[in-house]
């Protein structure tokens, strides 16, 4: 959030210092509440999207697991016609472990992209800059 009170002043405010300090405290409090609300909204939106994604991936994973079991059995029995059954099972198991490793890498990469609430961090930096240098 851009702080609308972050403006250069003409230096001719006629209000008493106590009122000015009270206004500043009130504005800082309101700003802190607004920043917390923004962070809460951003995190809630991220959590909602993540929950939907995880649920979808869970259902897809369960269905894929059943399908993979049947495909693996078919592959194993097919290879078992040319080789001993133990060799066919070893080949299919090795292929499955290779695929699992690939999916683990993809999943780790996807989780690594999750970061902090960017808008909140950006507006907090703007607020700090405004408080440190109110004339800019």
C-alpha positions in Angstrom: 0.0 0.0 0.0 1.3 3.4 -0.9 1.2 5.7 2.0 -0.8 8.9 1.0 0.6 10.8 3.9 4.2 10.4 2.5 4.3 13.9 1.0 6.5 16.9 1.4 5.1 19.3 3.9 5.3 23.1 3.6 6.3 23.3 7.3 3.5 25.7 8.2 1.3 23.4 10.3 -0.5 25.4 13.0 -1.6 22.4 15.1 0.0 21.8 18.5 2.9 19.3 18.8 0.8 17.0 21.0 -1.9 16.8 18.3 0.7 16.1 15.6 2.3 13.3 17.7 -1.1 11.8 18.3 -1.9 11.9 14.6 1.4 10.3 13.7 0.9 7.5 16.2 -2.7 7.0 14.9 -1.5 6.9 11.3 1.4 4.5 12.1 -1.1 2.2 13.9 -3.5 2.3 11.0 -0.6 1.6 8.6 0.5 -1.4 10.6 -3.0 -2.8 10.7 -3.4 -2.3 6.9 -0.1 -4.0 6.2 -1.1 -7.0 8.4 -4.4 -7.2 6.6 -2.7 -7.2 3.2 -0.3 -9.9 4.3 -3.2 -12.0 5.7 -5.2 -11.6 2.4 -2.1 -12.5 0.3 -1.3 -15.6 2.4 -4.9 -16.7 2.4 -5.1 -16.5 -1.4 -1.8 -18.5 -1.7 -3.0 -21.1 0.8 -6.4 -21.5 -1.0 -4.6 -22.0 -4.4 -2.1 -24.4 -2.8 -4.9 -26.4 -1.1 -6.7 -26.8 -4.4 -3.5 -27.8 -6.2 -2.6 -30.3 -3.6 -6.1 -31.9 -3.6 -6.0 -32.1 -7.4 -2.6 -33.7 -7.4 -3.6 -36.2 -4.7 -6.6 -37.4 -6.7 -4.6 -37.5 -9.9 -1.8 -39.4 -8.1 -4.2 -42.0 -6.8 -5.7 -42.7 -10.2 -2.3 -42.7 -11.8 -1.0 -45.2 -9.2 -3.7 -47.7 -10.0 -3.1 -47.2 -13.7 0.6 -47.6 -13.3 0.2 -50.8 -11.4 -1.8 -52.4 -14.2 0.6 -51.1 -16.9 3.5 -52.5 -14.9 1.9 -55.8 -14.5 1.2 -55.9 -18.2 4.8 -54.9 -19.0 6.1 -57.5 -16.6 4.0 -60.3 -18.0 4.9 -59.2 -21.5 8.7 -59.2 -20.8 8.2 -62.4 -18.8 7.4 -64.2 -22.1 10.9 -63.5 -23.4 12.9 -63.5 -20.1 12.5 -65.1 -16.7 9.8 -63.5 -14.6 12.3 -62.2 -12.0 14.2 -60.3 -14.8 11.0 -58.8 -16.1 10.1 -57.6 -12.6 13.6 -56.1 -12.1 13.3 -54.2 -15.4 9.9 -52.8 -14.6 10.9 -51.9 -11.0 13.9 -50.1 -12.2 11.9 -48.1 -14.7 9.4 -47.2 -11.9 12.2 -46.0 -9.6 13.7 -43.9 -12.4 10.3 -42.2 -13.0 9.8 -41.6 -9.2 13.2 -39.8 -9.1 12.2 -37.6 -12.0 8.9 -36.7 -10.3 10.6 -36.0 -7.1 12.9 -33.5 -8.9 10.0 -31.8 -10.5 8.1 -31.6 -7.2 11.1 -30.1 -5.4 11.4 -27.5 -8.1 7.7 -26.5 -7.8 7.9 -26.2 -4.0 11.1 -24.1 -4.3 9.1 -21.4 -6.3 6.9 -20.6 -3.3 8.1 -17.3 -1.8 7.1 -14.5 0.6 4.1 -12.3 0.0 5.7 -9.9 -2.5 3.2 -7.1 -2.4 3.4 -6.9 1.4 7.2 -6.8 1.4 7.2 -4.2 -1.4 4.8 -1.9 0.5 6.5 -2.4 3.8 9.8 -1.2 2.1 7.9 1.8 0.7 6.5 2.6 4.1 10.0 2.4 5.7 11.4 4.6 3.0 8.6 7.1 3.5 9.1 7.2 7.3 12.9 7.7 6.9 12.7 10.3 4.1 9.3 12.0 4.2 10.3 14.7 1.7 11.0 12.2 -1.1 
